[in-house]
Amino acid sequence: MADPTPRRAILSDLAAITGLVAEAYGHWVPIIGAEPGPMRDDYAASIAAGQVSVLEGGEGIEAILVLIVQSDAMLLDNIAVARAAQGRGHGKRLMIWAEAQARAKGLPHMRLYTHEKMATNIALYARAGYVETARVTERGLNRVYMEKTF
């Protein structure tokens, strides 16, 4: 069977998306002392803006990706995989797909951010070729910005 291809999210996906995000990020709440940014986002607005893609599998929506076009980069605003679907390569598949979307739009950079206490995420992105560019506090969260140049 071929690898699934992401599709654009539609409003009827909203409950599944918000549930997946809560599940994927919930374990970080006690670690960072607050809800991570993705748990606070307005996914109805992001879906309406065409920024959310989903990856479906045998259990429905198994992963999501939020991409925002910026003037000089594609911002990977969120990537989340359902806990039951982790270990199947969905995260890597979505990262590769996101980078392909940036290249197709002629954008020379991928940009992302994560919380400073999410060391496993920072290490994962570094292994994928992202370098730290800034540390800022936004929405009450200490974020590490990272970027990859093509």
Backbone as ProteinMPNN parsed JSONL, in Angstrom:
{"seq_chain_A": "MADPTPRRAILSDLAAITGLVAEAYGHWVPIIGAEPGPMRDDYAASIAAGQVSVLEGGEGIEAILVLIVQSDAMLLDNIAVARAAQGRGHGKRLMIWAEAQARAKGLPHMRLYTHEKMATNIALYARAGYVETARVTERGLNRVYMEKTF", "coords_chain_A": {"N_chain_A": [[0.829, -1.182, 0.0], [0.511, 2.238, -0.797], [2.085, 5.152, 0.643], [0.061, 7.306, 2.596], [-1.297, 10.41, 1.364], [-1.278, 13.775, 2.36], [-4.303, 15.665, 2.827], [-6.274, 18.6, 2.298], [-7.733, 20.014, 5.154], [-11.172, 20.032, 6.185], [-14.075, 21.727, 7.466], [-15.67, 19.846, 8.779], [-13.815, 18.173, 9.85], [-12.984, 19.309, 12.177], [-13.546, 18.563, 14.952], [-12.142, 16.136, 15.182], [-9.548, 17.038, 14.681], [-9.042, 18.903, 16.784], [-9.278, 17.166, 18.941], [-7.183, 15.355, 18.415], [-4.97, 17.089, 18.619], [-5.15, 17.875, 21.322], [-4.671, 15.42, 22.529], [-2.107, 14.796, 21.528], [-0.502, 16.835, 22.563], [-1.103, 17.057, 25.248], [0.419, 15.739, 27.254], [2.534, 17.461, 27.628], [1.714, 19.574, 29.194], [2.101, 19.428, 32.136], [4.871, 19.534, 32.088], [5.719, 21.946, 30.875], [4.184, 23.685, 32.272], [1.911, 24.935, 31.392], [-0.716, 25.143, 28.889], [0.431, 24.039, 25.78], [1.077, 26.064, 22.856], [-0.251, 24.993, 20.451], [-2.543, 23.828, 21.567], [-4.112, 25.939, 22.122], [-4.881, 27.15, 19.814], [-7.007, 28.412, 17.145], [-8.585, 26.337, 15.35], [-10.735, 26.212, 13.586], [-10.631, 28.671, 12.259], [-8.105, 28.397, 11.084], [-8.533, 26.213, 9.395], [-10.458, 27.328, 7.688], [-8.839, 29.213, 6.465], [-7.335, 27.632, 4.868], [-5.021, 26.447, 5.831], [-4.566, 24.054, 7.129], [-3.713, 20.673, 6.944], [-4.479, 17.2, 6.73], [-3.644, 13.849, 7.608], [-4.784, 10.793, 6.804], [-5.615, 7.545, 8.023], [-6.157, 4.095, 8.819], [-7.487, 4.534, 11.178], [-8.898, 6.868, 10.959], [-8.338, 10.388, 11.059], [-4.999, 10.7, 11.485], [-2.839, 12.34, 11.746], [-1.867, 15.795, 11.747], [-1.128, 18.881, 10.05], [-0.116, 22.193, 10.094], [0.402, 24.804, 8.035], [1.771, 27.958, 7.264], [2.043, 30.471, 4.966], [4.647, 32.719, 4.713], [6.334, 35.845, 4.024], [8.996, 35.241, 3.344], [9.359, 32.609, 3.923], [8.093, 29.305, 4.684], [6.039, 28.734, 7.307], [6.021, 26.24, 9.595], [3.609, 25.72, 11.496], [2.349, 23.905, 13.146], [2.666, 20.481, 13.804], [1.329, 17.413, 14.345], [0.86, 14.178, 15.662], [-1.354, 11.549, 16.194], [-1.344, 9.739, 19.235], [-1.73, 6.959, 19.091], [-0.967, 6.487, 16.501], [1.677, 7.022, 16.329], [5.089, 6.381, 15.465], [4.797, 5.345, 12.969], [5.873, 6.783, 10.943], [4.546, 9.059, 10.162], [5.015, 11.733, 11.039], [7.562, 12.349, 9.96], [6.957, 12.015, 7.251], [5.091, 14.083, 6.893], [6.74, 16.294, 7.433], [8.545, 16.192, 5.27], [6.74, 16.543, 3.171], [5.782, 19.107, 3.811], [8.099, 20.651, 3.414], [8.371, 20.265, 0.68], [6.127, 21.651, -0.189], [6.858, 24.262, 0.455], [9.081, 24.617, -1.219], [7.793, 24.359, -3.709], [6.371, 26.713, -3.748], [8.361, 28.476, -4.095], [9.717, 29.37, -1.875], [12.515, 30.04, 0.139], [13.059, 29.082, 2.692], [12.199, 27.018, 5.513], [10.415, 27.485, 8.432], [10.02, 27.11, 11.934], [8.736, 26.662, 15.27], [9.131, 25.782, 18.706], [8.451, 24.866, 22.1], [10.771, 25.878, 24.624], [11.247, 23.929, 26.564], [10.711, 21.58, 25.306], [12.728, 19.584, 24.619], [13.175, 17.182, 23.242], [11.836, 17.632, 20.85], [13.287, 19.804, 19.821], [15.778, 18.59, 19.406], [15.042, 16.671, 17.5], [14.264, 18.292, 15.323], [16.719, 19.537, 14.829], [18.244, 17.361, 13.974], [16.991, 17.011, 11.558], [17.986, 19.04, 10.063], [17.428, 21.656, 10.802], [18.225, 24.84, 12.203], [18.763, 26.718, 15.177], [17.375, 29.939, 15.471], [16.319, 31.974, 17.024], [15.215, 32.907, 20.334], [12.295, 33.525, 21.979], [9.646, 35.083, 23.886], [6.346, 34.439, 23.542], [2.853, 34.81, 23.64], [2.957, 34.136, 26.293], [4.625, 31.951, 26.347], [7.794, 30.348, 26.228], [9.617, 30.259, 23.479], [11.495, 28.502, 20.993], [12.81, 29.34, 18.013], [13.392, 27.915, 14.845], [15.088, 27.225, 11.766], [15.283, 26.141, 8.389], [17.213, 26.206, 5.528], [16.878, 25.996, 2.047]], "CA_chain_A": [[0.0, 0.0, 0.0], [1.281, 3.474, -0.886], [1.977, 6.055, 1.779], [-1.045, 8.255, 2.429], [-0.957, 11.783, 1.014], [-2.105, 14.722, 3.108], [-5.364, 16.386, 2.134], [-6.681, 19.82, 2.99], [-8.775, 19.791, 6.156], [-12.458, 20.691, 6.006], [-14.658, 22.059, 8.766], [-16.181, 18.644, 9.463], [-12.666, 17.54, 10.509], [-12.588, 20.12, 13.33], [-13.553, 17.822, 16.226], [-11.043, 15.173, 15.154], [-8.299, 17.785, 14.75], [-8.845, 19.424, 18.134], [-9.046, 16.015, 19.813], [-5.83, 14.855, 18.151], [-4.019, 18.054, 19.168], [-5.196, 17.758, 22.783], [-4.017, 14.148, 22.874], [-0.691, 14.841, 21.174], [0.228, 17.826, 23.353], [-1.526, 17.054, 26.641], [1.468, 15.315, 28.192], [3.48, 18.556, 27.827], [1.176, 20.573, 30.124], [2.83, 19.486, 33.405], [6.293, 19.792, 31.851], [5.951, 23.375, 30.627], [3.396, 24.456, 33.228], [0.828, 25.631, 30.696], [-1.087, 24.485, 27.64], [1.251, 24.442, 24.642], [0.41, 26.905, 21.87], [-1.207, 24.314, 19.579], [-3.79, 23.522, 22.271], [-4.828, 27.213, 22.246], [-5.142, 27.703, 18.483], [-8.352, 28.412, 16.57], [-8.469, 25.484, 14.166], [-11.785, 26.551, 12.621], [-10.086, 29.76, 11.448], [-6.987, 27.867, 10.284], [-9.129, 25.397, 8.33], [-11.071, 28.272, 6.741], [-7.75, 29.877, 5.742], [-6.652, 26.648, 4.032], [-3.692, 26.217, 6.389], [-4.491, 22.771, 7.822], [-3.79, 19.436, 6.172], [-4.602, 16.02, 7.576], [-3.187, 12.572, 7.085], [-5.729, 9.79, 7.255], [-5.224, 6.152, 8.028], [-7.211, 3.175, 9.193], [-8.176, 5.012, 12.375], [-9.354, 8.23, 10.702], [-7.248, 11.365, 10.988], [-3.903, 10.229, 12.333], [-1.843, 13.399, 11.904], [-2.23, 17.082, 11.151], [-0.05, 19.797, 9.728], [-0.566, 23.561, 9.863], [1.425, 25.564, 7.316], [1.417, 29.348, 7.013], [2.968, 31.114, 4.035], [5.176, 34.014, 5.106], [6.955, 36.505, 2.875], [10.279, 34.649, 2.978], [9.457, 31.236, 4.429], [6.893, 28.567, 5.044], [6.031, 28.475, 8.744], [5.409, 25.0, 10.054], [3.004, 26.195, 12.734], [2.04, 22.756, 13.996], [2.647, 19.125, 13.274], [0.923, 16.564, 15.464], [0.504, 12.809, 15.306], [-2.112, 10.869, 17.246], [-0.464, 8.836, 19.984], [-1.889, 5.593, 18.576], [-0.37, 6.401, 15.167], [3.098, 7.359, 16.378], [5.99, 5.295, 15.076], [4.475, 4.903, 11.6], [6.535, 7.656, 9.986], [3.682, 10.158, 9.742], [5.666, 13.018, 11.287], [8.605, 12.539, 8.946], [6.273, 12.156, 5.964], [4.528, 15.427, 6.841], [7.85, 17.247, 7.333], [9.023, 16.16, 3.884], [5.677, 17.131, 2.36], [5.775, 20.542, 4.098], [9.243, 21.24, 2.728], [8.045, 20.259, -0.752], [5.172, 22.742, -0.409], [7.637, 25.509, 0.486], [9.867, 24.683, -2.462], [6.862, 24.576, -4.821], [5.974, 28.125, -3.716], [9.559, 29.277, -4.29], [10.183, 29.918, -0.602], [13.842, 29.483, 0.402], [13.224, 28.638, 4.072], [11.144, 26.479, 6.371], [10.576, 28.044, 9.771], [9.148, 26.491, 12.926], [9.066, 26.99, 16.65], [8.702, 24.826, 19.711], [8.711, 25.373, 23.448], [12.158, 25.624, 25.034], [11.319, 22.714, 27.377], [10.464, 20.413, 24.453], [14.076, 19.26, 24.151], [13.135, 16.102, 22.249], [11.456, 18.236, 19.573], [14.419, 20.607, 19.351], [16.771, 17.644, 18.895], [14.492, 16.062, 16.276], [14.366, 19.268, 14.237], [18.146, 19.725, 14.528], [18.657, 16.209, 13.142], [16.384, 17.185, 10.229], [18.658, 20.123, 9.367], [16.99, 22.973, 11.271], [19.133, 25.498, 13.135], [18.099, 27.698, 16.031], [17.552, 31.323, 15.02], [15.881, 32.941, 18.035], [14.431, 32.494, 21.504], [11.399, 34.632, 22.296], [8.46, 34.762, 24.671], [5.125, 34.805, 22.828], [1.647, 34.234, 24.236], [3.351, 33.613, 27.591], [5.394, 30.717, 26.156], [9.188, 30.535, 25.825], [9.738, 29.521, 22.225], [12.739, 28.389, 20.241], [12.57, 29.356, 16.569], [14.39, 27.183, 14.07], [14.897, 27.435, 10.335], [16.043, 25.317, 7.434], [17.336, 26.864, 4.233], [16.991, 25.015, 0.95]], "C_chain_A": [[0.877, 1.25, 0.0], [1.095, 4.307, 0.378], [0.812, 7.005, 1.55], [-0.514, 9.652, 2.121], [-1.841, 12.713, 1.828], [-3.185, 15.332, 2.216], [-5.71, 17.618, 2.959], [-7.825, 19.491, 3.95], [-10.032, 20.563, 5.778], [-13.099, 20.847, 7.388], [-15.201, 20.839, 9.507], [-15.06, 17.841, 10.13], [-12.336, 18.189, 11.853], [-12.531, 19.335, 14.633], [-12.398, 16.826, 16.281], [-9.696, 15.879, 15.306], [-8.055, 18.282, 16.173], [-8.619, 18.291, 19.136], [-7.647, 15.458, 19.657], [-4.791, 15.786, 18.768], [-3.982, 17.956, 20.692], [-4.477, 16.498, 23.25], [-2.511, 14.214, 22.648], [0.117, 15.766, 22.082], [-0.086, 17.781, 24.843], [-0.449, 16.679, 27.634], [2.511, 16.402, 28.453], [3.009, 19.544, 28.884], [1.925, 20.576, 31.464], [4.323, 19.806, 33.243], [6.555, 21.281, 31.662], [5.122, 24.277, 31.544], [2.267, 25.253, 32.616], [0.426, 24.797, 29.482], [-0.146, 24.96, 26.544], [0.412, 25.234, 23.633], [-0.596, 26.177, 20.995], [-2.54, 23.963, 20.252], [-4.663, 24.771, 22.403], [-5.314, 27.752, 20.908], [-6.596, 27.548, 18.045], [-8.305, 27.623, 15.255], [-9.576, 25.73, 13.155], [-11.284, 27.655, 11.693], [-8.956, 29.265, 10.548], [-7.485, 26.992, 9.142], [-9.717, 26.312, 7.264], [-10.017, 28.974, 5.889], [-6.978, 28.917, 4.841], [-5.275, 26.277, 4.531], [-3.504, 24.829, 7.002], [-4.626, 21.622, 6.822], [-3.858, 18.276, 7.15], [-4.082, 14.803, 6.837], [-4.112, 11.522, 7.671], [-5.147, 8.392, 7.144], [-6.415, 5.305, 8.421], [-8.027, 3.618, 10.387], [-8.689, 6.435, 12.199], [-8.176, 9.17, 10.57], [-6.186, 10.971, 12.002], [-2.827, 11.281, 12.561], [-2.362, 14.659, 11.243], [-0.985, 17.921, 10.947], [-0.672, 21.166, 9.475], [0.602, 24.327, 9.251], [0.911, 26.969, 7.042], [2.483, 29.954, 6.103], [3.348, 32.479, 4.59], [5.891, 34.622, 3.907], [8.221, 35.81, 2.404], [10.421, 33.188, 3.378], [8.081, 30.601, 4.543], [7.015, 28.285, 6.535], [5.307, 27.171, 9.005], [4.866, 25.334, 11.454], [2.683, 25.058, 13.685], [2.134, 21.481, 13.18], [2.346, 18.229, 14.47], [0.471, 15.207, 14.941], [-0.238, 12.197, 16.49], [-1.205, 9.861, 17.933], [-0.548, 7.404, 19.455], [-1.222, 5.398, 17.223], [1.115, 6.732, 15.169], [3.941, 6.127, 16.051], [5.73, 4.759, 13.678], [5.103, 5.793, 10.531], [5.698, 8.842, 9.53], [4.346, 11.523, 9.928], [6.718, 13.325, 10.243], [7.978, 12.775, 7.571], [5.704, 13.574, 5.831], [5.609, 16.504, 6.766], [8.364, 17.338, 5.896], [8.015, 16.833, 2.963], [5.636, 18.648, 2.557], [6.921, 21.243, 3.371], [9.019, 21.286, 1.213], [7.062, 21.379, -1.091], [5.901, 24.086, -0.435], [8.423, 25.677, -0.809], [8.967, 24.99, -3.656], [6.404, 26.032, -4.89], [7.176, 29.056, -3.888], [10.086, 29.919, -3.02], [11.505, 29.258, -0.221], [14.042, 28.908, 1.803], [11.967, 27.952, 4.599], [11.443, 27.049, 7.74], [9.618, 27.302, 10.695], [9.555, 26.981, 14.296], [8.531, 25.887, 17.546], [9.006, 25.431, 21.073], [10.123, 24.993, 23.865], [12.299, 24.355, 25.874], [11.042, 21.438, 26.577], [11.777, 19.998, 23.787], [14.072, 18.147, 23.104], [12.75, 16.65, 20.879], [12.611, 19.041, 18.987], [15.48, 19.696, 18.741], [16.307, 17.004, 17.584], [14.632, 17.027, 15.107], [15.824, 19.523, 13.864], [18.655, 18.583, 13.657], [18.116, 16.314, 11.716], [16.966, 18.379, 9.477], [18.234, 21.524, 9.762], [18.01, 23.526, 12.259], [18.356, 26.543, 13.928], [18.418, 29.107, 15.542], [17.156, 32.35, 16.072], [15.204, 32.234, 19.19], [13.608, 33.708, 21.909], [10.292, 34.136, 23.222], [7.263, 35.319, 23.921], [3.956, 34.091, 23.481], [1.96, 33.589, 25.592], [4.174, 32.34, 27.532], [6.809, 31.049, 25.678], [9.47, 29.634, 24.626], [11.142, 29.579, 21.645], [12.354, 28.349, 18.768], [13.729, 28.663, 15.876], [14.063, 27.361, 12.597], [15.783, 26.486, 9.544], [16.035, 26.047, 6.103], [17.547, 25.799, 3.173], [18.107, 25.411, 0.005]], "O_chain_A": [[1.875, 1.31, 0.719], [0.093, 4.187, 1.083], [0.597, 7.462, 0.427], [0.573, 10.029, 2.558], [-3.038, 12.459, 1.97], [-2.999, 15.49, 1.01], [-5.466, 17.665, 4.164], [-8.763, 18.778, 3.594], [-9.965, 21.611, 5.135], [-12.71, 20.181, 8.347], [-15.19, 20.809, 10.738], [-15.339, 16.921, 10.899], [-11.497, 17.676, 12.593], [-11.541, 19.439, 15.357], [-11.747, 16.689, 17.317], [-8.803, 15.372, 15.985], [-6.963, 18.096, 16.709], [-7.846, 18.448, 20.082], [-6.993, 15.124, 20.645], [-3.83, 15.317, 19.377], [-2.905, 17.954, 21.288], [-3.76, 16.517, 24.25], [-1.732, 13.744, 23.477], [1.292, 15.507, 22.342], [0.614, 18.419, 25.63], [-0.396, 17.229, 28.734], [3.295, 16.286, 29.396], [3.826, 20.29, 29.424], [2.353, 21.644, 31.9], [4.956, 20.297, 34.177], [7.507, 21.82, 32.225], [5.333, 25.489, 31.586], [1.722, 26.153, 33.256], [1.132, 23.865, 29.094], [0.058, 26.164, 26.391], [-0.808, 25.084, 23.571], [-1.702, 26.682, 20.801], [-3.555, 23.817, 19.571], [-5.836, 24.665, 22.761], [-6.082, 28.714, 20.874], [-7.313, 26.665, 18.517], [-8.022, 28.177, 14.193], [-9.377, 25.48, 11.966], [-11.487, 27.588, 10.481], [-8.86, 29.665, 9.388], [-6.927, 27.022, 8.045], [-9.5, 26.099, 6.071], [-10.268, 29.294, 4.727], [-6.066, 29.336, 4.127], [-4.434, 25.836, 3.747], [-2.384, 24.468, 7.36], [-5.523, 21.604, 5.979], [-3.35, 18.366, 8.268], [-4.083, 14.746, 5.607], [-4.211, 11.38, 8.89], [-4.306, 8.106, 6.292], [-7.557, 5.761, 8.357], [-9.14, 3.134, 10.593], [-8.895, 7.14, 13.186], [-7.133, 8.797, 10.033], [-6.436, 10.915, 13.207], [-1.997, 11.14, 13.459], [-3.173, 14.615, 10.318], [0.054, 17.708, 11.573], [-1.643, 21.282, 8.727], [1.655, 24.478, 9.871], [-0.237, 27.153, 6.639], [3.67, 29.95, 6.429], [2.481, 33.296, 4.899], [6.033, 33.964, 2.876], [8.503, 35.783, 1.206], [11.482, 32.593, 3.195], [7.053, 31.276, 4.502], [7.984, 27.667, 6.976], [4.131, 27.019, 8.677], [5.58, 25.24, 12.452], [2.74, 25.231, 14.903], [1.73, 21.428, 12.018], [3.037, 18.287, 15.488], [-0.207, 15.107, 13.918], [0.193, 12.312, 17.638], [-0.392, 9.205, 17.282], [0.468, 6.713, 19.382], [-0.939, 4.266, 16.832], [1.748, 6.724, 14.114], [3.552, 4.992, 16.327], [6.385, 3.808, 13.252], [4.884, 5.576, 9.339], [6.092, 9.558, 8.609], [4.242, 12.381, 9.052], [6.763, 14.43, 9.702], [8.427, 13.641, 6.82], [5.824, 14.193, 4.774], [5.415, 17.523, 6.103], [8.587, 18.431, 5.375], [8.39, 17.603, 2.079], [5.473, 19.395, 1.592], [6.729, 22.306, 2.78], [9.433, 22.237, 0.548], [7.154, 21.986, -2.158], [5.589, 24.947, -1.257], [8.426, 26.749, -1.414], [9.331, 25.789, -4.519], [6.083, 26.531, -5.969], [7.032, 30.277, -3.834], [10.822, 30.904, -3.08], [11.607, 28.031, -0.256], [15.08, 28.308, 2.079], [10.844, 28.256, 4.194], [12.599, 27.091, 8.162], [8.528, 26.91, 10.279], [10.586, 27.631, 14.461], [7.605, 25.159, 17.188], [9.747, 26.409, 21.17], [10.618, 23.923, 23.51], [13.376, 23.758, 25.894], [11.13, 20.336, 27.12], [11.918, 20.052, 22.566], [14.882, 18.169, 22.177], [13.269, 16.196, 19.86], [12.878, 18.965, 17.787], [16.019, 19.997, 17.677], [17.105, 16.821, 16.665], [15.066, 16.635, 14.023], [16.129, 19.707, 12.686], [19.41, 18.809, 12.711], [18.706, 15.775, 10.78], [16.507, 18.706, 8.383], [18.64, 22.491, 9.118], [18.588, 22.782, 13.052], [17.422, 27.167, 13.422], [19.566, 29.43, 15.239], [17.614, 33.491, 16.015], [14.69, 31.124, 19.053], [14.152, 34.785, 22.153], [10.036, 32.936, 23.326], [7.172, 36.525, 23.69], [4.051, 32.915, 23.832], [1.312, 32.621, 25.991], [4.403, 31.708, 28.563], [6.997, 31.921, 24.829], [9.551, 28.412, 24.75], [11.865, 30.565, 21.791], [11.656, 27.437, 18.326], [14.887, 28.805, 16.267], [12.917, 27.614, 12.226], [16.868, 26.093, 9.975], [14.983, 26.456, 5.611], [18.288, 24.836, 3.368], [18.359, 24.716, -0.979]]}, "name": "protein", "num_of_chains": 1, "seq": "MADPTPRRAILSDLAAITGLVAEAYGHWVPIIGAEPGPMRDDYAASIAAGQVSVLEGGEGIEAILVLIVQSDAMLLDNIAVARAAQGRGHGKRLMIWAEAQARAKGLPHMRLYTHEKMATNIALYARAGYVETARVTERGLNRVYMEKTF"}
